[in-house]
Amino acid sequence: ASPGEFLAPIPSSIAAMAMRGALQLSRMCRGKTIELPVFTKSRFARRWNMVDEDRVKWYNWNLACIALTAVPMLWMYTVNYRTSEETAILIRTLNPTGTEKIKYDLKLYGS
C-alpha cells in the first residue's frame, strides 16, 4: 500500500484557494529586493568581525587590570609609612651615624 492511498482527495476548490494564496504571496514579495553582501576588494582590506571585537575587549581588560594593579603600588610608593612624627627623631637619636642595625622584638608582631 502506498502512502497516497490513505489520504483523502483534496477538493479542487481548496487547491484553487491555496494556489491563489501562493500567487498573492509571491506578488507581495516581488517588490522586495535582497541586497547582495559587499565583499572585500583586496586581501588587505578587512571587514570588522567578531575576532577584532574580542581582541579590543581583551586589550581593554588587560589595561584595566594593569591600572587596578598599579593603584595600590602607587599608593604604597607615596604613602607616609612612618607610624608617628617622632619616628625620624627616635631613629636619629638611637643611631646618629646610621651604622648600627636596629633590631626589633619580633614577639611584638606575633611571631
C-alpha positions as CSV (number, residue, x, y, z in Angstrom):
1,A,0.0,0.0,0.0
2,S,1.4,3.4,-1.0
3,P,1.1,6.4,1.4
4,G,-1.2,8.2,-1.1
5,E,-3.9,5.6,-0.8
6,F,-5.0,6.5,2.7
7,L,-5.2,10.3,2.1
8,A,-8.5,11.8,1.1
9,P,-8.5,13.6,-2.2
10,I,-8.2,17.4,-1.9
11,P,-11.3,19.2,-3.4
12,S,-10.4,21.4,-6.4
13,S,-11.8,24.5,-4.6
14,I,-9.3,24.2,-1.7
15,A,-6.5,23.6,-4.2
16,A,-7.5,26.7,-6.2
17,M,-7.6,28.8,-3.0
18,A,-4.2,27.6,-2.0
19,M,-2.8,28.4,-5.4
20,R,-4.4,31.9,-5.3
21,G,-2.9,32.5,-1.9
22,A,0.6,31.4,-3.1
23,L,0.3,33.7,-6.1
24,Q,-0.8,36.6,-3.9
25,L,2.1,36.0,-1.6
26,S,4.6,35.9,-4.5
27,R,3.1,39.3,-5.7
28,M,3.7,40.9,-2.3
29,C,7.3,39.6,-2.2
30,R,8.1,40.8,-5.7
31,G,8.7,44.4,-4.6
32,K,11.3,43.3,-2.0
33,T,14.9,43.1,-3.0
34,I,17.7,41.1,-1.4
35,E,20.8,43.1,-1.0
36,L,24.0,41.4,-2.0
37,P,26.8,41.3,0.6
38,V,29.7,43.6,0.0
39,F,32.9,41.5,-0.3
40,T,36.3,42.9,0.2
41,K,38.1,44.3,-2.9
42,S,41.5,43.1,-1.9
43,R,43.1,40.8,0.6
44,F,44.4,43.8,2.6
45,A,41.0,45.3,3.2
46,R,39.4,43.5,6.1
47,R,35.9,43.7,7.4
48,W,35.2,44.3,11.1
49,N,34.3,40.9,12.6
50,M,33.9,39.2,16.0
51,V,37.6,38.4,16.3
52,D,38.5,42.1,16.1
53,E,35.8,42.9,18.7
54,D,37.1,40.2,21.0
55,R,40.7,41.5,20.6
56,V,39.6,45.0,21.6
57,K,37.8,43.6,24.6
58,W,40.9,41.6,25.6
59,Y,43.2,44.7,25.3
60,N,40.8,46.9,27.3
61,W,40.5,44.2,30.0
62,N,44.3,44.0,30.2
63,L,44.6,47.7,30.5
64,A,42.0,47.8,33.3
65,C,43.9,45.1,35.2
66,I,47.2,46.9,34.8
67,A,45.6,50.1,36.1
68,L,44.0,48.4,39.1
69,T,47.3,46.7,40.0
70,A,49.2,50.0,39.7
71,V,46.8,51.9,42.1
72,P,47.9,50.1,45.3
73,M,51.6,50.2,44.2
74,L,51.5,53.9,43.6
75,W,49.7,54.4,46.9
76,M,52.4,52.4,48.7
77,Y,55.1,54.5,47.0
78,T,53.6,57.8,48.1
79,V,52.2,57.0,51.5
80,N,53.8,58.1,54.7
81,Y,54.9,54.8,56.2
82,R,56.1,56.3,59.4
83,T,54.0,55.4,62.4
84,S,54.4,58.8,64.1
85,E,56.0,62.2,63.7
86,E,58.7,61.2,66.2
87,T,59.9,58.1,64.3
88,A,62.6,60.0,62.5
89,I,63.8,61.7,65.7
90,L,64.0,58.4,67.6
91,I,66.0,56.7,64.8
92,R,68.3,59.7,64.6
93,T,68.7,59.6,68.5
94,L,69.3,55.8,68.6
95,N,71.6,55.6,65.6
96,P,73.0,59.0,64.7
97,T,75.7,57.7,62.3
98,G,73.5,55.1,60.6
99,T,76.0,52.3,61.2
100,E,74.0,50.2,63.7
101,K,71.2,48.0,62.6
102,I,68.1,48.5,64.8
103,K,66.7,45.2,65.9
104,Y,63.0,44.9,66.6
105,D,61.4,42.4,69.0
106,L,59.6,40.0,66.7
107,K,57.4,38.9,69.6
108,L,55.6,42.2,69.4
109,Y,54.5,41.3,65.9
110,G,53.0,37.9,66.7
111,S,56.0,35.8,65.6
